[in-house]
Amino acid sequence: MEPSASSTTTESEQKPVGEGRRENHVSINTVELSNHTKSLNSTTSKTNGSAKNLTGRFGFPRVDSLDVESSKMPKDFLHGKNKDKTSIMLALAFQSLGVIYGDVGTSPLYVYSETYVLTHNPAGPSKEDLVGVLSLIIWTLTLIPLVKYVFIVLQAGDRGNGGTFALYSLVCRHARINTVSNQSPEDRELSTYKLDLPTRSAKRAANLKGIMERSKLLQRILLLMALVGTCAVIGDGVFTPAISVLSAISGIQVPAPNLPQGVVTGISCGILFVLFMVQRFGTHKVGYTFAPIVLVWLLSIGLTGLYNIFKHDPSVLKAFNPAYCFTFFTRNKRAGWISLGGIVLCITGTEAMFADLCHFSVRSIQLGFTTIVYPLLLMAYIGQAAYLSKHPEHISQTFYKSIPSPLFWPMFVVATAAAIIASQAMISATYSIIDQSIALSCFPRLRVIHTSEKYHGQIYVPEINYILMVITIVICIAFKGSTTLIGNAYGIAVVSVMVVTTTFLTLIMILVWQVNLWIALAFCIFFGSIELVYFSSCLFKVPQGGYTPLIIGAVALFIMCTWHYARKRSYDFEVKNTISLDWVLALGSNLGGVRVPGVGLIYTELAQGIPAIFSHLISNLPSMHSVLVFVCVKNLPVPNIPDDERFLLRRVGPQNFHMFRCIVRFGYKDYQEDIKDFEELLFANLSKFIRTEHIESWQPASNGGLQDDIRPDGATAVTVEPFSEDSTNHSHVFGSQSSQEEYDSRQITPLSTQTSLESIKEGLEVDELRYLHKVRRIKVAYILGHIDVRAQKDSNVVRKVVIDDIYGFLRRNSRSNVMALNIPQESLLRVGMINYI
């Protein structure tokens, strides 16, 4: 249950204004919003006529639109690809070895021993089958990681960010699909939101864009695919540690063949336990050692492979001929197709090249893979095939048996270290994608801890860490340390995210790159068919352990869909029940009660409109703060938002109402914890907004802003007309005095004939800023809605279970808004309501 800061509660029934006085910590608990809204609508209808007049008099043609304010934001923020200097590119290429290539680099530990056709032949694998499998490994490594990812997919980064959500956000931004409920038109004015598109028009791109904008079904399919890709990455985070550590530790059975498998499993589980427990300390302290260890590992397996080629059988080099791939299938038929489920393990971790693009540059990743990783991996696989051609009986321990005896123990130590690094990389990737899912309201809010002040992307999610640890250890024990069963499950998770990437990249080719349609279709058909063939082979192994990632993915997908659905419906309900501004204006500047000194920050998910929670506050509390700011914190489908574009402000209602709207925008790679002293930044931006507003709103008499009147005593009077009929801007100045009444009544200011209008403007601006800072020093209260979402009473049983039970359980056990927004408890005021959706 979320903690309550309440010391007083009111009943669910609506109280008249003037009752229910609160202290600093008040929880207005549980009002049935549907009934409240009915009474509110009736009240609004009664005042509608007068409110219309007020609206016309004050002139609000764009009450809840921030497009004008957003267009004033500076757009000189530099975005795009920075040219890498040679030294920087080489340094990044070296560092990428330890972060990106740990997973794919450790795949030689288990690929041959998990290939069906090689392990199910009683006489051992034949020379022809070895060459066929090697040819498939060579061309799989060449086509998928090298051609597809290194030379094509890396070009689809979202302003230097990669991964499933980067592709999804890029497609949605270009097709104008709202990925978050409170996304609004002014968000498209962000410099990071805009796309660098070709100047020529593309009719097919426009047609596809129109179809995607209109079709809710296609939008849901895109979201579902992004969530499936996320679930696949979570599966990688489970199976990579299990299979990598088990395969490395199993080498101990080579010098000790009588060692029980249970001992190997126990040692592996102990290492995994320690690995997950040290995650809270962060990887930055040992990050500098990752790249050298992986480099030593890759050089070791590459040179060992080269040694085996020349010592045992150089003729296996003929596997570079792709014809051996086809002869392998014609000879083995069904067994050859089943074997693809083991061969696909040679490209595990390929997606990390794209997912970790934010930490490196495209050139550095391309350089590291093409010059170091790719050739050394090929040498390792070819060397193992050469060794097996002479010693086919060693297929179950191919890697360690192929190592020269004097190098066994050094290689065992390096292999264990490389397996841990591979596990660390996928665990960190799981944290990152969960964090992105939370930002886009696709996953319950969890605590995200930044483990490094120097490295922006290094985070730790405690709940996810412990869940991964339990599942990984349970899998190792349940499968009795069998890397074959784990490999069967691993392949499904690996290929799933690749299929999602291929689909999104095809859309990007058509929508964003605007390449020839036939080229985009050729890419989709060629790589999609390869990946689907591999995926079908992995599905064949569902009864032999392949069901595990399906269960994990289904559970994760159900949680994400349930959370997203309930949040979306709850937001739609709030939008439908927003309060009319006419109703607020009809209350007067005192809002039907008393305005006490202080600033109230009312948090709401609504980027437009007055939330229903505000009417509940007015109806139940006798007083409101003299300055009110509606704060909306929204996450947008862009990786980062520049600091000078993060805040967006405008007034709500006339100036004497002292109400503002503040939109605070974050990207899915931004972290709210990075914004230090949020309150200071908010008031700094509010002060800047007031200064800018005064400059723009001080108009000549011809525009109805200021008029010079000659009084009988010979003095000049300046009449401030706050809201004229034809005004398109309802933001005007007012002077600050000791009481609110003086503000409302003061319109004529006598001046000497020598007084300039410029000095008047500056004086009034100083008055308003002085008043803002004065009431801020008295009190700043954070007003937050505590919304309980429930299914409507006439809903079916399934809907009630999903909303009331499952979503309710997730919400109660997820991080509260108070903790997520870093709101100080001593200044918190909660307002409880029920939304029936």
C-alpha positions in Angstrom: 0.0 0.0 0.0 1.2 3.5 -0.7 2.0 5.6 2.3 -0.5 8.2 3.3 0.5 11.6 4.6 -2.9 12.3 6.0 -3.9 13.5 9.4 -7.4 14.4 8.4 -9.8 12.8 6.0 -13.2 13.9 4.7 -16.1 11.8 3.7 -16.7 10.7 0.1 -19.7 12.9 -0.2 -19.2 16.4 -1.5 -19.1 19.2 1.1 -20.0 22.8 0.6 -17.3 25.4 0.2 -16.1 26.5 3.6 -16.1 23.1 5.3 -13.4 20.6 5.8 -10.4 22.9 6.7 -7.1 21.1 6.3 -3.7 21.3 7.8 -0.4 20.9 5.9 -0.9 17.1 5.6 -4.4 16.3 4.4 -5.8 13.3 2.5 -9.2 14.0 1.0 -10.2 10.4 0.7 -12.2 8.5 -1.9 -14.9 10.4 -3.6 -16.9 8.8 -6.3 -16.0 10.9 -9.2 -18.8 9.8 -11.5 -21.4 11.1 -9.1 -19.4 14.2 -8.4 -19.0 14.9 -12.1 -22.8 14.8 -12.6 -23.3 17.4 -10.0 -20.5 19.5 -11.4 -21.8 19.3 -14.9 -25.2 20.6 -13.7 -23.5 23.4 -11.9 -21.5 24.2 -15.0 -24.6 24.2 -17.2 -26.2 26.8 -14.9 -23.3 29.1 -15.2 -22.6 28.5 -18.9 -24.2 31.6 -20.1 -22.3 34.0 -17.9 -19.2 31.9 -18.4 -19.4 32.3 -22.1 -19.6 36.0 -21.7 -16.5 35.9 -19.5 -14.7 33.9 -22.0 -15.6 36.3 -24.7 -14.6 39.3 -22.6 -11.3 37.8 -21.6 -10.7 36.3 -25.0 -9.2 32.8 -24.7 -8.9 31.4 -28.3 -6.2 29.0 -27.2 -6.9 28.3 -23.6 -5.1 25.0 -23.4 -2.8 25.2 -26.4 0.9 25.7 -25.7 1.9 25.8 -29.4 2.7 29.5 -29.3 4.9 29.1 -26.2 6.7 26.1 -27.7 7.4 27.9 -30.9 9.4 30.5 -28.9 11.8 27.9 -27.6 15.3 28.1 -28.9 16.0 25.7 -31.6 19.8 26.1 -31.8 20.4 23.0 -29.8 22.9 20.9 -31.8 21.6 17.5 -32.8 23.0 15.0 -35.3 26.0 13.0 -35.9 29.3 14.3 -34.6 32.3 13.5 -36.6 34.5 11.2 -34.7 38.2 12.0 -34.3 40.4 9.1 -35.0 41.7 8.8 -31.4 38.2 9.1 -29.9 36.8 6.5 -32.3 39.6 4.0 -31.5 39.1 4.5 -27.8 35.3 3.9 -28.2 35.9 0.9 -30.3 38.1 -0.6 -27.6 35.7 0.2 -24.8 32.8 -1.3 -26.8 34.5 -4.7 -26.6 33.7 -5.0 -22.9 30.2 -3.6 -23.1 28.7 -5.0 -26.3 30.5 -8.1 -27.4 30.7 -10.2 -24.2 27.6 -12.2 -25.2 28.3 -12.9 -28.8 32.0 -13.4 -27.9 31.2 -16.3 -25.5 28.9 -18.2 -27.9 31.8 -20.5 -29.0 31.5 -22.1 -25.6 28.4 -23.9 -26.5 27.3 -23.6 -30.2 28.7 -27.0 -31.5 27.6 -28.9 -28.4 24.0 -27.6 -28.8 23.7 -28.4 -32.6 21.2 -31.3 -33.0 22.8 -33.1 -36.1 26.2 -33.2 -34.5 25.1 -34.5 -31.1 22.5 -37.1 -32.2 24.7 -39.2 -34.4 25.9 -42.3 -32.5 29.0 -42.5 -34.6 29.8 -38.9 -34.0 29.5 -36.0 -36.4 30.6 -36.7 -40.0 33.1 -34.5 -41.8 30.3 -33.4 -44.3 28.0 -32.4 -41.4 30.8 -30.4 -39.7 31.6 -28.5 -42.9 27.8 -27.8 -43.4 27.3 -26.6 -39.9 30.5 -24.4 -40.1 29.2 -22.9 -43.4 25.9 -22.0 -41.8 27.7 -20.4 -38.8 30.0 -18.4 -41.2 27.2 -17.1 -43.3 24.8 -16.5 -40.3 27.5 -14.4 -38.7 28.1 -12.6 -42.0 24.5 -11.9 -42.9 22.9 -11.1 -39.5 25.5 -9.3 -37.3 27.8 -7.9 -40.1 25.5 -7.0 -43.0 22.2 -6.4 -41.3 23.2 -4.8 -37.9 26.6 -3.3 -38.5 25.9 -1.8 -41.9 22.1 -1.2 -41.9 20.5 -1.3 -38.5 23.0 1.0 -36.8 22.0 3.7 -39.3 18.5 3.7 -37.8 19.5 5.1 -34.4 17.1 7.6 -32.8 19.6 10.5 -32.4 22.3 8.3 -31.2 20.0 5.9 -29.3 19.2 2.3 -30.3 17.0 -0.6 -29.3 13.4 -1.6 -29.8 11.9 1.5 -28.2 14.2 3.8 -30.3 12.8 2.2 -33.5 9.3 2.4 -32.2 9.5 6.0 -31.2 11.1 6.9 -34.5 8.2 5.3 -36.4 5.6 6.8 -34.2 7.0 10.3 -34.3 7.1 10.3 -38.1 3.6 8.8 -38.4 2.3 11.3 -35.8 1.2 8.4 -33.5 0.8 9.4 -29.9 2.7 6.9 -27.8 1.8 8.5 -24.5 -1.7 9.7 -23.5 -0.9 13.3 -22.7 1.1 14.0 -25.8 0.1 17.3 -27.4 0.8 19.1 -30.7 3.4 21.5 -29.1 5.6 18.6 -28.3 6.4 18.3 -32.0 8.1 21.6 -31.8 11.0 20.1 -29.8 14.3 20.1 -31.6 14.8 16.4 -30.7 11.3 15.6 -32.0 11.8 16.8 -35.5 13.2 14.5 -38.2 15.9 15.2 -40.8 13.9 14.1 -43.8 14.8 14.2 -47.5 13.5 17.2 -49.3 11.8 15.2 -52.1 8.3 14.1 -51.5 7.4 10.4 -51.4 3.8 9.5 -52.1 4.1 6.0 -50.7 5.5 7.3 -47.4 2.7 9.8 -47.1 0.1 7.1 -47.9 1.6 4.7 -45.3 1.7 7.5 -42.8 -1.9 8.3 -43.4 -2.9 4.7 -43.0 -1.0 4.4 -39.7 -2.5 7.7 -38.3 -6.0 6.5 -39.0 -5.8 2.9 -38.1 -6.0 2.2 -34.4 -5.4 -1.5 -35.1 -2.0 -0.8 -36.7 -1.1 1.4 -33.8 -1.9 -1.3 -31.3 0.1 -3.9 -33.4 3.1 -1.6 -33.4 2.9 -1.1 -29.6 2.4 -4.9 -29.2 5.5 -5.6 -31.3 7.5 -3.1 -29.2 6.4 -4.8 -26.0 7.2 -8.2 -27.5 10.7 -7.0 -28.3 11.0 -5.7 -24.7 9.9 -9.1 -23.3 12.5 -10.8 -25.5 15.3 -8.6 -24.1 14.0 -9.6 -20.6 14.3 -13.2 -21.7 17.9 -12.5 -22.8 18.6 -11.1 -19.3 17.5 -14.4 -17.8 19.1 -16.9 -20.2 22.4 -15.2 -21.0 23.7 -15.5 -17.4 22.5 -19.1 -17.1 24.0 -20.5 -20.3 27.2 -18.4 -20.2 28.2 -19.2 -16.7 27.1 -22.9 -16.9 29.1 -23.4 -20.1 32.2 -21.8 -18.7 32.1 -23.7 -15.4 31.3 -27.0 -17.1 34.9 -26.9 -18.4 36.0 -28.1 -14.9 34.7 -31.5 -15.9 37.5 -31.9 -18.5 40.3 -32.4 -15.9 37.8 -34.0 -13.5 35.4 -36.1 -15.6 33.9 -37.8 -12.5 32.7 -34.5 -11.0 28.9 -34.7 -10.7 26.9 -32.3 -12.8 25.2 -31.2 -9.6 28.5 -29.7 -8.3 28.8 -27.7 -11.6 25.3 -26.5 -11.2 25.9 -25.5 -7.6 29.1 -23.6 -8.4 27.3 -21.8 -11.3 24.4 -20.9 -9.0 26.8 -19.5 -6.5 28.5 -17.3 -9.1 25.1 -16.1 -10.4 24.0 -15.3 -6.9 27.1 -13.2 -6.2 26.8 -11.5 -9.7 23.3 -10.3 -9.0 24.0 -9.3 -5.4 26.8 -7.0 -6.5 24.7 -5.2 -9.0 23.7 -2.5 -6.5 27.3 -1.3 -6.4 27.2 -0.5 -10.1 29.4 -1.6 -13.0 31.4 1.6 -13.2 34.0 0.5 -10.6 34.9 -2.6 -12.7 34.0 -1.2 -16.1 37.6 -0.4 -17.0 38.6 -4.0 -16.7 35.8 -5.3 -19.1 37.3 -4.3 -22.4 40.8 -5.8 -21.7 39.4 -9.1 -20.5 37.1 -9.5 -23.5 40.0 -8.5 -25.8 42.2 -11.2 -24.2 39.3 -13.7 -24.5 38.8 -13.0 -28.2 42.5 -13.1 -29.0 42.8 -16.4 -27.1 39.9 -18.1 -28.9 41.0 -16.7 -32.2 44.6 -17.8 -31.9 43.6 -21.2 -30.5 41.3 -21.6 -33.5 44.2 -20.6 -35.9 46.4 -23.2 -34.1 43.7 -25.9 -34.6 43.2 -25.1 -38.2 46.8 -25.7 -39.2 47.3 -28.6 -36.8 44.2 -30.7 -37.5 42.4 -29.9 -40.8 42.8 -26.8 -42.9 40.4 -28.3 -45.5 37.4 -27.1 -43.4 38.1 -23.6 -44.9 36.0 -24.7 -47.9 33.0 -24.0 -45.7 33.2 -20.4 -46.9 31.5 -21.7 -50.0 27.7 -21.2 -49.4 26.9 -24.3 -51.4 27.7 -26.4 -48.4 24.8 -24.8 -46.6 22.4 -26.2 -49.2 24.0 -29.6 -49.4 23.7 -29.8 -45.6 19.9 -29.4 -45.8 19.5 -31.8 -48.7 21.5 -34.4 -46.8 19.9 -34.0 -43.4 16.5 -32.6 -44.3 14.4 -32.5 -41.0 17.4 -33.0 -38.8 19.2 -30.1 -40.5 16.2 -27.8 -39.9 16.1 -28.8 -36.2 19.8 -28.0 -36.0 19.2 -24.4 -36.8 18.0 -24.0 -33.2 21.5 -24.6 -32.0 23.3 -22.8 -34.8 21.4 -19.6 -34.1 23.2 -19.4 -30.7 26.3 -18.1 -32.6 24.6 -14.7 -32.9 23.3 -14.3 -29.4 24.0 -10.8 -28.1 23.9 -9.3 -31.6 21.0 -6.9 -30.6 23.4 -5.4 -28.0 25.3 -3.7 -30.8 22.2 -1.6 -31.6 20.8 -1.4 -28.1 24.0 0.1 -26.7 24.4 2.6 -29.5 23.8 5.4 -27.0 27.1 4.7 -25.3 29.2 4.6 -28.5 29.3 5.9 -32.0 28.3 4.0 -35.2 31.8 4.2 -36.5 33.3 2.8 -33.3 31.0 -0.2 -33.3 31.5 -0.9 -36.9 35.3 -0.7 -36.5 35.3 -3.0 -33.4 33.2 -5.7 -35.0 34.7 -5.7 -38.5 38.4 -5.6 -37.4 38.4 -7.6 -34.1 35.2 -9.5 -33.2 34.1 -10.8 -36.6 37.5 -12.3 -37.8 38.4 -13.7 -34.3 35.0 -15.4 -33.9 35.4 -16.9 -37.4 38.8 -18.2 -36.5 37.4 -19.7 -33.3 34.6 -21.6 -35.0 36.7 -22.8 -37.9 39.4 -24.0 -35.5 36.8 -26.0 -33.4 35.5 -27.6 -36.7 39.0 -28.6 -37.6 39.5 -30.1 -34.2 36.2 -32.1 -34.3 37.1 -33.5 -37.8 39.8 -35.4 -36.1 38.2 -35.9 -32.7 34.4 -36.2 -33.3 33.9 -38.0 -29.9 34.6 -34.7 -28.1 31.5 -33.0 -29.4 30.0 -32.5 -25.9 33.1 -30.6 -24.7 34.2 -29.1 -27.9 35.6 -25.8 -26.6 37.7 -27.0 -23.7 38.8 -30.2 -25.5 40.2 -28.1 -28.4 42.4 -26.0 -26.1 46.1 -27.2 -25.8 46.7 -28.7 -22.4 49.2 -26.1 -21.0 46.6 -23.4 -21.7 43.6 -25.0 -20.1 43.5 -23.4 -16.7 44.4 -19.8 -18.0 41.7 -20.2 -20.6 39.2 -21.5 -18.0 39.8 -18.4 -15.9 39.4 -16.1 -18.8 36.3 -17.9 -20.0 34.6 -17.6 -16.6 35.4 -13.9 -16.5 34.1 -13.4 -20.1 30.9 -15.3 -19.2 30.4 -13.0 -16.2 30.9 -9.9 -18.4 28.5 -11.3 -21.0 25.9 -11.7 -18.2 26.6 -8.3 -16.9 26.0 -6.7 -20.3 22.5 -8.3 -20.7 21.5 -7.6 -17.1 22.3 -3.9 -17.6 20.4 -3.9 -20.9 17.4 -5.3 -19.1 17.5 -2.5 -16.6 17.7 0.1 -19.4 14.7 -1.3 -21.4 12.6 -1.6 -18.2 13.4 2.0 -17.4 12.3 3.0 -20.9 9.1 1.0 -20.6 8.3 2.8 -17.3 8.9 6.2 -19.0 6.3 5.4 -21.7 3.8 4.0 -19.1 4.2 0.5 -20.3 5.5 -1.0 -17.0 4.7 -0.4 -13.3 6.7 2.3 -11.7 9.8 0.9 -10.0 12.7 2.4 -8.1 15.6 3.3 -10.5 19.0 3.9 -8.9 21.8 5.6 -10.7 25.0 3.9 -9.8 27.5 6.3 -11.4 27.8 10.0 -11.4 30.1 9.9 -14.4 28.3 7.4 -16.7 24.8 8.5 -17.5 23.3 5.2 -18.5 24.4 3.0 -15.6 21.3 2.2 -13.5 20.1 -0.4 -11.1 16.5 -1.6 -10.6 16.4 -3.6 -7.4 13.1 -5.3 -8.0 14.0 -6.4 -11.5 17.4 -7.5 -10.3 16.0 -9.9 -7.6 13.4 -11.2 -10.0 16.0 -12.0 -12.6 18.2 -13.6 -10.0 15.5 -15.9 -8.7 14.4 -17.0 -12.2 17.9 -17.6 -13.5 18.9 -19.7 -10.5 15.6 -21.6 -10.7 16.2 -22.3 -14.4 19.7 -23.6 -13.7 18.4 -26.0 -11.0 15.2 -27.0 -12.8 17.1 -27.9 -16.0 19.8 -29.7 -13.9 22.5 -27.6 -15.4 21.7 -28.8 -18.9 23.0 -26.2 -21.4 21.1 -28.0 -24.1 17.7 -27.3 -22.5 18.7 -23.7 -21.7 20.0 -23.3 -25.2 16.6 -24.4 -26.6 14.9 -21.7 -24.6 17.6 -19.1 -25.3 17.2 -19.3 -29.1 13.5 -18.2 -29.0 14.4 -15.0 -27.0 17.3 -14.2 -29.3 15.4 -14.5 -32.6 12.2 -12.8 -31.4 13.8 -9.4 -30.9 15.5 -9.7 -34.3 12.2 -10.3 -36.1 10.8 -7.2 -34.3 13.8 -5.1 -35.4 13.4 -6.2 -39.0 9.8 -5.2 -39.0 10.4 -1.7 -37.6 13.4 -1.1 -39.8 11.3 -1.8 -42.9 8.8 0.8 -41.8 11.7 3.3 -41.2 13.1 2.6 -44.6 9.7 3.6 -46.2 8.7 6.4 -43.8 11.9 8.0 -42.8 14.7 7.1 -45.2 12.2 6.9 -48.1 14.2 4.4 -50.0 12.9 2.6 -53.1 9.9 0.5 -52.1 11.4 -2.6 -53.7 14.6 -2.3 -51.7 12.7 -2.0 -48.5 10.6 -5.1 -49.3 13.7 -7.0 -50.4 15.3 -6.3 -47.1 12.2 -7.4 -45.2 11.8 -10.6 -47.2 15.4 -11.6 -47.3 16.3 -11.1 -43.6 12.8 -11.8 -42.3 12.7 -15.2 -44.1 16.1 -16.1 -42.6 15.0 -15.2 -39.1 11.6 -16.8 -39.4 13.3 -20.1 -40.5 15.5 -19.9 -37.4 12.5 -19.0 -35.2 10.5 -22.0 -36.5 13.4 -24.3 -35.6 13.5 -22.8 -32.1 9.7 -23.3 -31.7 10.2 -27.0 -32.5 12.1 -27.2 -29.2 9.3 -25.8 -27.1 8.7 -29.2 -25.3 12.5 -29.5 -24.6 12.8 -26.3 -22.6 11.6 -23.8 -25.2 8.5 -23.2 -23.3 10.4 -21.3 -20.6 10.9 -18.0 -22.6 7.3 -18.2 -23.8 6.0 -18.3 -20.3 8.3 -15.6 -19.1 7.5 -13.4 -22.1 3.7 -14.1 -21.7 3.7 -13.0 -18.1 5.8 -9.9 -18.8 3.6 -9.0 -21.8 0.4 -9.5 -19.8 1.8 -7.2 -17.0 2.8 -4.5 -19.5 -0.4 -4.6 -21.5 -2.5 -4.6 -18.3 -0.6 -1.6 -16.9 -0.7 0.3 -20.2 -4.4 -0.4 -20.8 -5.5 0.7 -17.3 -3.4 3.8 -17.4 -4.7 4.7 -20.8 -8.3 4.2 -19.8 -7.8 6.2 -16.6 -6.3 9.1 -18.5 -9.2 9.0 -21.0 -11.6 9.1 -18.1 -9.9 12.2 -16.7 -9.9 13.9 -20.1 -13.6 13.2 -20.4 -14.3 14.7 -17.0 -12.1 17.8 -17.2 -13.5 21.0 -15.6 -14.7 23.8 -17.9 -12.6 26.9 -17.6 -15.8 28.9 -17.8 -16.9 27.3 -14.5 -13.6 28.3 -12.9 -13.9 31.9 -14.2 -17.4 32.1 -12.8 -16.1 31.5 -9.3 -14.1 34.7 -9.4 -10.5 35.4 -8.6 -10.9 34.0 -5.0 -12.2 30.7 -6.5 -15.3 30.8 -4.4 -13.4 30.9 -1.2 -10.3 32.6 0.4 -6.9 32.7 -1.2 -4.1 32.3 1.4 -0.5 33.2 0.9 1.5 30.4 -0.7 2.1 28.4 -3.8 0.3 25.3 -4.7 1.8 22.9 -7.2 -1.0 20.7 -8.4 0.4 17.6 -10.2 -1.8 16.2 -13.0 -1.3 14.0 -16.0 -3.4 16.4 -18.1 -1.4 18.6 -20.4 -4.6 20.5 -21.3 -7.8 21.2 -19.4 -8.5 21.7 -15.7 -8.4 18.3 -13.9 -11.4 17.1 -11.9 -9.3 17.0 -8.8 -9.2 20.8 -8.8 -13.0 21.0 -8.5 -12.9 18.5 -5.7 -10.3 20.7 -3.9 -12.5 23.8 -4.3 -15.6 22.0 -3.1 -14.1 20.5 0.0 -11.5 23.1 1.1 -12.4 26.7 2.3 -9.2 28.2 1.0 -6.7 27.9 -1.8 -3.1 29.1 -2.3 -2.7 32.6 -3.7 -0.6 31.2 -6.6 -1.5 27.9 -8.3 0.6 26.0 -10.8 -0.8 22.9 -12.7 2.3 20.8 -13.1 2.3 18.0 -15.8 5.3 15.7 -16.0 5.2 13.9 -19.3 7.6 11.5 -21.0 7.8 11.8 -24.8 9.0 9.3 -27.5 12.3 11.0 -27.9 15.6 9.9 -26.3 16.5 13.2 -24.7 15.1 16.7 -24.3 17.5 19.8 -24.0 17.3 21.6 -20.7 16.3 24.8 -22.4 13.2 23.1 -23.9 12.2 21.0 -20.9 9.8 23.6 -19.3 6.8 25.0 -21.0 4.6 27.6 -19.2 1.5 29.7 -19.7 -1.2 31.3 -17.7 -4.5 29.7 -17.0 -7.3 32.3 -16.8 -6.9 36.1 -16.1 -3.9 37.5 -14.3 -5.7 38.2 -11.1 -6.4 34.4 -10.8 -2.7 33.8 -10.4 -2.9 30.4 -12.1 -0.3 28.9 -14.4 0.3 25.7 -16.3 3.8 24.1 -16.3 4.6 21.2 -18.6 7.9 19.4 -17.7 9.0 17.1 -20.5 11.4 14.2 -20.4 12.7 11.8 -23.0 12.8 8.0 -22.6 16.6 8.3 -21.9 16.2 11.2 -19.5 16.1 10.6 -15.8 14.1 12.8 -13.5 16.8 12.4 -10.9 19.1 14.3 -13.2 17.0 17.5 -12.6 18.4 18.8 -9.4 16.4 21.2 -7.3 13.2 20.8 -9.4 11.5 23.5 -7.4 14.2 26.0 -8.0 14.2 25.3 -11.7 10.4 25.6 -11.9 10.3 29.0 -10.3 13.3 30.2 -12.3 11.5 29.2 -15.5 8.2 30.8 -14.2 10.1 34.0 -13.5 11.6 34.0 -17.0 8.1 33.4 -18.4 6.7 36.4 -16.5 9.5 38.7 -17.8 8.9 37.5 -21.4 5.2 37.9 -21.0 5.5 41.5 -19.8 7.6 42.4 -22.8 5.2 40.9 -25.3 2.0 41.9 -23.6 2.8 45.6 -23.2 1.2 46.9 -26.4 0.5 50.4 -27.8 -2.9 52.0 -27.3 -3.9 51.0 -30.9 -3.7 47.4 -29.9 -5.8 47.9 -26.7 -2.9 47.4 -24.3 -2.1 50.8 -22.7 -4.0 54.0 -23.1 -2.8 57.5 -22.0 -5.7 59.5 -20.3 -5.4 63.2 -19.4 -6.9 63.7 -16.0 -8.5 67.0 -14.9 -5.6 67.7 -12.6 -3.2 67.5 -15.5 -1.6 64.2 -14.5 -1.3 61.3 -16.9 -3.1 58.1 -16.0 -2.3 54.7 -17.5 -5.3 52.4 -17.9 -4.4 48.8 -17.9 -7.0 46.8 -19.9 -6.2 43.2 -18.9 -8.3 41.4 -21.5 -9.7 43.1 -24.5 -12.3 41.6 -26.8 -9.9 41.2 -29.7 -6.9 40.2 -27.8 -5.2 36.9 -28.7 -3.0 36.9 -25.6 -4.7 36.7 -22.2 -1.4 37.3 -20.4 -1.1 40.8 -19.0 0.6 42.6 -16.1 -0.6 43.4 -12.7 1.0 45.1 -9.7 1.7 43.4 -6.4 0.3 44.7 -3.2 -0.3 43.3 0.3 -3.7 41.9 -0.4 -5.5 40.2 -3.3 -8.3 42.8 -3.3 -5.9 45.6 -4.1 -4.8 43.7 -7.2 -8.3 43.2 -8.5 -9.3 46.8 -8.0 -6.2 48.6 -9.1 -6.5 49.7 -12.8 -5.7 53.4 -12.8 -2.3 54.6 -11.8 -1.7 58.3 -11.8 1.7 59.3 -13.2 3.5 62.5 -13.9 3.8 63.5 -17.6 7.5 62.8 -17.5 7.1 59.2 -16.5 7.9 56.9 -19.4 5.8 53.8 -20.3 9.0 51.8 -20.1 9.5 52.5 -16.5 5.8 51.5 -15.8 6.4 48.2 -17.5 9.5 47.5 -15.6 7.9 48.5 -12.3 4.9 46.2 -12.7 7.1 43.3 -13.8 9.2 43.8 -10.6 6.0 43.9 -8.6 4.7 40.6 -9.9 8.0 38.8 -9.5 8.4 40.2 -6.0 4.9 38.9 -5.1 5.7 35.5 -6.5 8.9 35.1 -4.5 7.1 36.5 -1.4 4.4 33.9 -1.4 6.8 31.2 -2.3 8.8 31.9 0.9 5.7 31.5 3.0 4.7 28.1 1.7 5.0 25.7 -1.2 2.6 22.8 -1.1 2.6 19.8 -3.5 -0.9 18.7 -4.2 -1.1 15.2 -5.7 -4.0 13.1 -6.7 -4.3 9.6 -5.2 -6.5 8.0 -7.9 -8.0 4.6 -7.3 -9.0 3.0 -10.6 -11.9 0.6 -10.6 -14.0 -1.1 -13.3 -17.5 0.1 -13.7 -20.1 -1.8 -11.8 -21.7 -3.2 -15.0 -18.4 -4.5 -16.4 -18.0 -8.2 -17.1 -16.0 -10.5 -14.8 -12.8 -10.5 -16.8 -12.7 -6.7 -16.9 -13.3 -6.5 -13.2 -10.5 -9.0 -12.5 -8.0 -7.2 -14.7 -8.8 -3.7 -13.4 -9.7 -4.2 -9.8 -7.5 -7.2 -8.9 -4.5 -7.4 -11.2 -4.0 -3.7 -12.0 -4.9 -2.9 -8.4 -2.2 -5.3 -7.1 0.4 -3.9 -9.5 -0.4 -0.3 -8.5 -0.3 -1.0 -4.8 3.1 -2.7 -5.1 4.7 -0.3 -7.5 6.4 2.9 -6.7 4.0 5.7 -5.7 3.9 9.1 -7.5 5.3 10.7 -4.4 8.5 8.7 -4.6 8.7 8.8 -8.4 8.4 12.6 -8.5 10.7 13.1 -5.5 8.1 15.1 -3.6 9.0 16.1 0.0 6.6 14.4 2.4 6.4 17.4 4.7 4.9 19.5 1.9 2.6 16.9 0.5 -1.2 17.2 0.2 -3.0 14.2 -1.2 -6.4 14.2 -2.8 -8.1 10.8 -3.0 -10.6 10.0 -5.8 -12.0 7.0 -7.6 -12.2 6.7 -11.4 -14.7 4.2 -12.7 -13.5 3.1 -16.1 
